[in-house]
Amino acid sequence: MPEGRKGNGGGDSRHYYRNVAELASIPLMLGVAVVIGWWLGRWADRRLHTEWVFQALGIALGIGAGVRHTVFLVRRVSKELDER
């Protein structure tokens, strides 16, 4: 973080680094959500003797959950930065 940065709450870099870490975790969060959705769909397909129906549904739900959480996270960080 630059030494002369004035918009971070009077020099408190904890919030800055926390926000950076949260935003940097977005790709991991998206990947994990998709993998969990696929895994649960695969489990359901095996139990119900279907081929790919629930895997596709699980992947779609995983993508949706990841995007929803990403939007929530970006809005929260943006709101926190606007309050300063």
Contact map, one row per residue, 1 for C-alpha under 8 A:
111010000000100000000000000000000000000000000000000000000000000000000000000000000000
111110000000000000000000000000000000000000000000000000000000000000000000000000000000
111110000000000000000000000000000000000000000000000000000000000000000000000000000000
011111000000000000000000000000000000000000000000000000000000000000000000000000000000
111111110010000000000000000000000000000000000000000000000000000000000000000000000000
000111111110000000000000000000000000000000000000000000000000000000000000000000000000
000011111100000000000000000000000000000000000000000000000000000000000000000000000001
000011111111101100000000000000000000000000000000000000000000000000000000000000000001
000001111111000000000000000000000000000000000000000000000000000000000000000000000001
000001111111000000000000000000000000000000000000000000000000000000000000000000000000
000011011111100000000000000000000000000000000000000000000000000000000000000000000000
000000011111111100000000000000000000000000000000000000000000000000000000000000000000
100000010011111110000000000000000000000000000000000000000000000000000000000000000000
000000000001111111000000000000000000000000000000000000000000000000000000000000000000
000000010001111111100000000000000000000000000000000000000000000000000000000000000000
000000010001111111110000000000000000000000000000000000000000000000000000000000000000
000000000000111111111000000000000000000000000000000000000000000000000000000000000000
000000000000011111111100000000000000000000000000000000000000000000000000000000000000
000000000000001111111110000000000000000000000000000000000000000000000000000010000000
000000000000000111111111000000000000000000000000000000000000000000000000000000000000
000000000000000011111111100000000000000000000000000000000000000000000000000000000000
000000000000000001111111110000000000000000000000000000000000000000000000100000000000
000000000000000000111111110000000000000000000000000000000000000000000000110000000000
000000000000000000011111111000000000000000000000000000000000000000000000000000000000
000000000000000000001111111110000000000000000000000000000000000000000000000000000000
000000000000000000000111111111000000000000000000000000000000000000000100000000000000
000000000000000000000001111111100000000000000000000000000000000000000000000000000000
000000000000000000000000111111110000000000000000000000000000000000000000000000000000
000000000000000000000000111111111000000000000000000000000000000001000000000000000000
000000000000000000000000011111111100000000000000000000000000011001100100000000000000
000000000000000000000000001111111110000000000000000000000000000001000000000000000000
000000000000000000000000000111111111000000000000000000000000000000000000000000000000
000000000000000000000000000011111111100000000000000000000000011011000000000000000000
000000000000000000000000000001111111110000000000000000000111111001000000000000000000
000000000000000000000000000000111111111000000000000000000010010000000000000000000000
000000000000000000000000000000011111111100000000000000000100010000000000000000000000
000000000000000000000000000000001111111110000000000000101111110000000000000000000000
000000000000000000000000000000000111111111000000000000111110010000000000000000000000
000000000000000000000000000000000011111111100000000000100100000000000000000000000000
000000000000000000000000000000000001111111110000000000100100000000000000000000000000
000000000000000000000000000000000000111111111000000011111110000000000000000000000000
000000000000000000000000000000000000011111111100000101100000000000000000000000000000
000000000000000000000000000000000000001111111110000000000000000000000000000000000000
000000000000000000000000000000000000000111111111000001100000000000000000000000000000
000000000000000000000000000000000000000011111111111111100000000000000000000000000000
000000000000000000000000000000000000000001111111111000000000000000000000000000000000
000000000000000000000000000000000000000000111111100000000000000000000000000000000000
000000000000000000000000000000000000000000011111110000000000000000000000000000000000
000000000000000000000000000000000000000000001111111000000000000000000000000000000000
000000000000000000000000000000000000000000001101111111000000000000000000000000000000
000000000000000000000000000000000000000000001100111110000000000000000000000000000000
000000000000000000000000000000000000000001001000011111110000000000000000000000000000
000000000000000000000000000000000000000010001000011111111000000000000000000000000000
000000000000000000000000000000000000000011011000010111111100000000000000000000000000
000000000000000000000000000000000000111111011000000111111110000000000000000000000000
000000000000000000000000000000000000010010000000000111111111000000000000000000000000
000000000000000000000000000000000000110010000000000011111111100000000000000000000000
000000000000000000000000000000000101111110000000000001111111110000000000000000000000
000000000000000000000000000000000110110010000000000000111111111000000000000000000000
000000000000000000000000000000000100100000000000000000011111111100000000000000000000
000000000000000000000000000000000100100000000000000000001111111110000000000000000000
000000000000000000000000000001001111110000000000000000000111111111000000000000000000
000000000000000000000000000001001100000000000000000000000011111111100000000000000000
000000000000000000000000000000000000000000000000000000000001111111110000000000000000
000000000000000000000000000000001000000000000000000000000000111111111000000000000000
000000000000000000000000000011101100000000000000000000000000011111111100000000000000
000000000000000000000000000001000000000000000000000000000000001111111110000000000000
000000000000000000000000000000000000000000000000000000000000000111111111000000000000
000000000000000000000000000000000000000000000000000000000000000011111111100000000000
000000000000000000000000010001000000000000000000000000000000000001111111110000000000
000000000000000000000000000000000000000000000000000000000000000000111111111000000000
000000000000000000000000000000000000000000000000000000000000000000011111111100000000
000000000000000000000110000000000000000000000000000000000000000000001111111110000000
000000000000000000000010000000000000000000000000000000000000000000000111111111000000
000000000000000000000000000000000000000000000000000000000000000000000011111111100000
000000000000000000000000000000000000000000000000000000000000000000000001111111110000
000000000000000000100000000000000000000000000000000000000000000000000000111111111000
000000000000000000000000000000000000000000000000000000000000000000000000011111111100
000000000000000000000000000000000000000000000000000000000000000000000000001111111110
000000000000000000000000000000000000000000000000000000000000000000000000000111111111
000000000000000000000000000000000000000000000000000000000000000000000000000011111111
000000000000000000000000000000000000000000000000000000000000000000000000000001111111
000000000000000000000000000000000000000000000000000000000000000000000000000000111111
000000111000000000000000000000000000000000000000000000000000000000000000000000011111
